[in-house]
């Protein structure tokens, strides 16, 4: 993304914890293999994402995460003007 849009704001969305991510995957009916794979992939994705993200948002609730993303974008836009 940076090579295409160097001015892009990269926001990493994360679950509050791996345990909550696991609960969410179980609640939607994912099978054990998928849950194990997503948790392992999620750890690597978080490591890589933190290295490139301009901001990190913890997705406790949709309303809170949406508000946090909106605030980040407002601040980034204000700073660029």
C-alpha positions in Angstrom: 0.0 0.0 0.0 2.8 2.4 0.9 4.3 2.1 -2.6 1.0 3.0 -4.2 -0.2 5.6 -1.6 2.7 6.8 0.5 0.3 9.2 2.3 -2.1 6.3 3.3 -2.9 5.9 7.0 -2.5 2.3 7.9 -4.6 1.2 10.9 -4.2 -2.2 12.4 -7.4 -3.6 14.0 -6.8 -6.1 16.7 -9.0 -8.2 19.0 -8.6 -7.3 22.7 -6.7 -10.6 23.3 -6.1 -14.0 21.7 -8.5 -15.5 24.2 -11.3 -13.1 23.1 -10.4 -13.8 19.5 -10.8 -17.5 20.2 -14.2 -16.8 21.9 -15.4 -14.9 18.9 -14.3 -17.6 16.4 -16.1 -20.2 18.5 -19.2 -18.1 18.8 -19.5 -17.9 15.0 -19.2 -21.7 14.8 -15.7 -22.1 13.4 -14.2 -25.6 13.7 -11.1 -26.4 15.9 -8.7 -26.5 13.0 -9.8 -23.2 11.7 -9.6 -21.6 15.1 -6.1 -22.9 15.7 -4.9 -21.7 12.3 -6.4 -18.2 12.7 -4.9 -17.8 16.2 -1.4 -18.8 14.8 -1.8 -16.6 11.7 -3.2 -13.7 13.9 0.0 -13.6 16.0 2.2 -13.3 12.9 -0.2 -10.8 11.3 -0.1 -8.7 14.4 3.7 -8.7 14.5 3.9 -7.7 10.8 1.1 -5.2 11.1 2.6 -3.4 14.1 5.8 -2.9 12.1 4.0 -0.9 9.4 0.9 0.5 11.0 0.5 4.2 11.8 -2.0 3.4 14.5 -3.4 0.3 16.3 -7.1 0.0 17.3 -8.3 -2.6 19.7 -11.7 -3.9 18.6 -13.6 -4.3 21.9 -16.9 -3.2 20.3 -17.8 -2.1 16.8 -18.9 1.3 18.1 -15.7 1.9 20.0 -13.5 0.7 17.2 -15.3 2.8 14.6 -15.0 5.9 16.8 -11.3 5.2 17.3 -10.7 4.8 13.6 -12.6 8.0 12.9 -10.6 9.9 15.5 -7.3 8.7 14.0 -8.4 9.8 10.5 -9.5 13.2 11.7 -6.2 13.8 13.5 -4.2 12.6 10.5 -6.1 14.8 8.1 -5.7 17.8 10.5 -2.0 17.2 10.7 -1.5 17.1 7.0 -3.1 20.5 6.4 
